[in-house]
């Protein structure tokens, strides 16, 4: 029997405790608010946000898909994400990650093969620099073929 402080760690979530699982055949339409670990193998159409002040981890599995804005301290993407991501602490992009949107982050970990269509925006970047008339172009992310050739 598990004690109150014990948490099971799932190997498929990278060692993060998973309290909520969206199964591979589930399709959710609407906003989700969560705390703890949320593991998405299915599809979510809506905003996904962690409760304020929680140590939450959102994991999108390789076959998972979220279409909408995401806000969480830690975001791990192996599947597809359509919309902006706000990772308060860290974002991890696995080799099969496909993100169509801007990523706001403090720390980013990106495997070869991950693809982003959008901007990588550091949390400490001045707002005027991002929106002004002389705003720099979005950083170019190498394609899978370019990474493999290097």
N, C-alpha and C positions, 0 to 999 in steps of 0.2 A: 504494500500500500504506500502511495506517495504521501509525503508530508506536505504541509501547507507551502513551504518554501521550495519544494522540488518542482522542476519543470522538465518535461520530456523534450529532448532535442531531436529534431527531424534531420536526417542526413540530407534529404533532398532540398532543404531550405537553407543550406549552408551553415547549419549549426544554430540557427535562431529558433527560439521556441515558437510554435505555431498554435494559436488558439482558435483561429477561424480559417476554414478551408472552403474555397469556392471550387466545386468539382468541375471536371472537364466537360460535362454536358450541361452545366448551368449557364443561363444567360440572365443577367440582372440588369434591369432598366430602372435607374434612379441613383440617388446619391447615397454613399456609404460613409459612415463615421465609425472609426475603430480604435482600439488600443491593443497593445501586445503585438502578436504576429498575425498577419493576414497573408495567406498563400492563395494565389489566384491561378487555377488551372483552366477556368472557363472564361467567360466574356462578361465585362461590365461596361454598360453604357451610362456614364454619369460621373460625377465628381467623387473621388475617393480621398478622404482626409483623416489623418490621425487626430485623436483628441489632444487638445492643448496640454503640454507638459508631460505627455506620456512618452515612454521609451519604446515607440512603435516601430515595427519593421514591416514594410510591404514587399512581398516577393511575387513577381509575375513569372510563372513557369514558362517553359519553352513553348507550350501550346496555348498559353494564356494571352488575353488581349484586354486592354483597357482603352476605352474611347472617352476621354474627358480629362479634366485637370486632376493632378495627383499632388497631395501635400502630406509629407511624412518625414520624420527625422532620418530614417534609413530606407532607401529604395534599392531593391535588387531586381534587375530586369534581365530575363533570359528570353522572353517572348516579345510581343508587339505592344507598343504604346503609342496612341494617337492623342496628342494634347500636351500641354505644358507640365513639366515635372518640377516640383519644389522640394528638394531634398535638404532639410535643415542641417544635417550633419554629413551624410555620405550617400553617394550613388554608385552602384556597381553595375556595369554593363557586361554581360556575358557575350560569348562569341556569336550567338544567334540573335542578340538583341536588335530590335528595329524600332527606333524612336522617330516619330514624325511630330516635332514640336520643340520648344525651347527647354533647356535643362538649366535650372537654377541650383547651384551646388556650393558646398564648401570644400569637399574632397570628392574626386572622381577616380574610379578605377575602371579601366576599359580594356577588354580583351580584344585581341586581333580578330577582325571579322565583324565586330559590332558596327552598326550603321546608324547615323543620326542625320536627320533632315531638319535642321533648325540651328539654334545658337546655343553654345555653352556659355553660361553667364555666371561668373563667380559671385558669391554672396556679398563680397566686399567691394564689388565694382561700383563706382559712383553712378547714380541714376542719370545724371546729365550726360555722361559719356555714352550711355546706352541709347539715349533717345534724341540727342541733339542732332543738328543738321550735319555735323562732321563726324557722326558716329562711325566707328570702324566697321568694316564688313565682318560678317559672321566668320569665325574661324573655319577654315576648310578641314573637313574630316576625310581622311583617306578611305577609299573604297576597299572592299575585301581583296580585290585583284591587286591593287597598288601595295597593300600590306604584304601580300604573298610574294610579290616580285622583289621587294626590298630585302 
